[in-house]
Amino acid sequence: MLYLLTLPVKIVFCVLIAFLVLPFALLFLPFLLLRLVIKAGVLILVLPFAFMAAVIGLAVAFVAVFLALLVPLLPIAFVVFCVWAVVRAASRPAYPLIPNP
C-alpha cells in the first residue's frame, strides 16, 4: 500500500532525472556512434584472420585425433606386413596353365 502512495513522487523524480540526463546522452551520442564505426572497422580487419586461425586449429585437431587413433594400430599393421612378406616370399610364383602363343 505504501508503494501506491509513493508512486507519484517516484514518477516525478524519474521524469525529472530523465530530462536532466537527456542533454548529456545527446552529447555522448556522436562518441558512441564513432565507437561503433571503429569497432566495425576493426571487426572487418580482424575477422578473416580469426577465421583462418579457426580453420587451422580445426585442421590441427583433426590431424591430432587421426594420429591418436592410428598410432596404436601401427604394431598390428607391422605384424600383418611381416606375415604378408613371409607368405609372399615362401610361395611359388604363379604360372599360367595355358601358355601364351
Secondary structure, 3 states (H helix, E strand, C coil): CHHHHHHHHHHHHHHHHHHHHHHHHHHHHHHHHHHHHHHHHHHHHHHHHHHHHHHHHHHHHHHHHHHHHHHHHHHHHHHHHHHHHHHHHHCCCCCCCCCCC
